[in-house]
């Protein structure tokens, strides 16, 4: 990784954060499995640092069968109890159980809308919102769109999808470009759309 490049300040503390920032964060994502993974991981992160989640991401992929929603939807209470013994995961029963509920709700959306992608991108009219923040303090924790998304997802049976989690999901999946204008990724992502 090029250390000469200017990055968002949050991505400078750990190599995992830098790699995630440079390759994934803010890149428009339309693959349903990837969208499901990020939705689950953002919920798991609630109250914790994103670095904690990044460090456990490989363990989540293994335990959650590469975030296959059909398989996660069939997880039993016994399976969740096993996860509670796994130090490679965030051992919060409510968060683990929410992944199963969310997988079931996710499958229903896929059924009704052909894809989760089609459904979720409607909250930004199908194209990334191009913000232009120069300071980290300007970046909001939630927006009207993330509030609407949260309300709708909760209505459909999702858990751990408050407006702040939804906004973090929108940032992660490129529904919004919240790289700072000084960051080398800002223009690259802005020009793609």
N, C-alpha and C positions, 0 to 999 in steps of 0.2 A: 504494500500500500504506500502510496506517495504521501510522505509527511509534509511536503511543501504545499499541498492543497489546503485551501481554507474550507473548514467544515462547520456544521452546526456544533455549538459548544457542548451539547449533551453527548456527542459521539467521540469525545477526546479522551475519556478516562480509561477505557479498556479496549483491547483489540477486537473483542467480540462485538462491542457497540459500534466501533469504527467500520468493521466489515459489514455489519447489518445496515448501517447508515449508507455506506457507499454502494451497496448492491441491491438492497431490497426496499428500504423505507421510502415511501412516497412514489414507488413505481406502480403505475396503474395495473391492478391485478384483476383478471377476469376468469381465472381458473377456479371452479367451485371448491375443489379440495383445498387449495391454498387459502381461499377466503374462509373456509371452515376452520382451518388451522389457526389463522390469525384471530378469528373471532374467539375461539377457545382460549388461545394464549393471552389475549387482551383481558379476558375475564379472569384468568388465573393470576394475572399480574396485579389485580386490584389490591391496593394497600402495600404493594411490594415494589421493588425497583425492576425496571425492564431487564437489567443485567441478570438478576436472579432468574428470570424466565429464559433468557438466552442461554444461560449456563445449563439449564435443565431441558432445553428444547429437544435435544437428541433422545433423551429418555422419554419425553412425551411422544415423540414420533414412534418409538418402539412400542410403548405401552398402548398408545391409541391407534396402532396398526396404520401408521402413516396418515393419520387423520381421515380415515375412511368413515364418513358419517353413517353409512349403513351398518358397519361393524360396531361403531361406538354406540349407536342407538340400541344395540342388543346387549350391552354390558349389564350384568346382573349386580345386585347388592353385594354378592360374594366377591365379584371382581373388584368392585369399589373398595371393599374391605382389604383386599390384597394390595391395592394401590396405596392405602393408608399406611402400609408397612414399607413402602418403597421410598427410600431417601432421595431417589433421583427425581421425584415428583414433588410438587407443592402439596403437602399432606393436609389439605383442608377439605373435609368431607363435603361441605356445601358446594365448593368449587368443582370437585370431582363429579358429584351427582349432577351438577348443572350441565356438565359436558354431555351427559346422556340425554337429559331433557332437551338441550339445544340441538343435539344430533337429530332427535325425533322431529322437532319443529323445523329444522333445516330441510329434512327429507320431504315434509309436507309442502314447504315453499317450492322446492324443486318440482314436485308433482304439479302444483298449481300454476307455476310460472315458467315451466320448462327448464329454468336454471335459477340458482340463487343469485348469480351474477345479474341477470335481468332485473330481478326484484330489488336488490340492494343498491344498484347504481341509479335507480329512479330518484333517490334522495338528493342527487346532484345533477339531475336531468341528463344522465348518461355521459357526462364529461367532467374531468377533474376541475375543481375550483382552484384557480390560480391566485393564491394569496401573495402578498409582497411585504413580509415582515422583515425589518432590519435588526430587530432585537428580540431575544427570546421572551422577554417580558410582554411583548405584544401578542404572542401566540395565545389564543383562547383555550380554555380547558373544555369548552363545549360551545356549540352554536345552535341556531334554530334547526338546522338540518339534523344535527346529532340528536337533538331533543325529539324531533319527529321520528327519527329512526328508532330511538329507544322506546318510545311510546308504542310504535307499531310492532316491534319485535316482542315486547312484553305482552302485548295483546295476543300475539301468536304463540305464546308459551315459552319464550326464551327467558333465561335467568342470567344474572350478572351482565346485563346490557344497559346499564344506566347511561345517561347522556355523555358523561365524561369517558366511559369505556368506549362508547360508540364513536366519539370523536377521535380517540386514540386509534381505533380500528380504521376510521376514514383516513387518518394520516398514514398509517402503515400500508394501506392498500392503494394509496395514490388517488383516493377520491378527492383529497385536497393536497395541494403542494404547499407544505409548511416548512420546507427548507428555507432558511434565512436567505435573503437576497445576496448576502456575501458568500454563501456556500457554493462550492463548485457544482453541486448537484442541482441547484435551483434552475439555472438556465437550461441545463441539459434536459430536465424534465419539463420545463415550461415550453421548450421548443418542440417537444415530441407531440404536442397537442394543439 
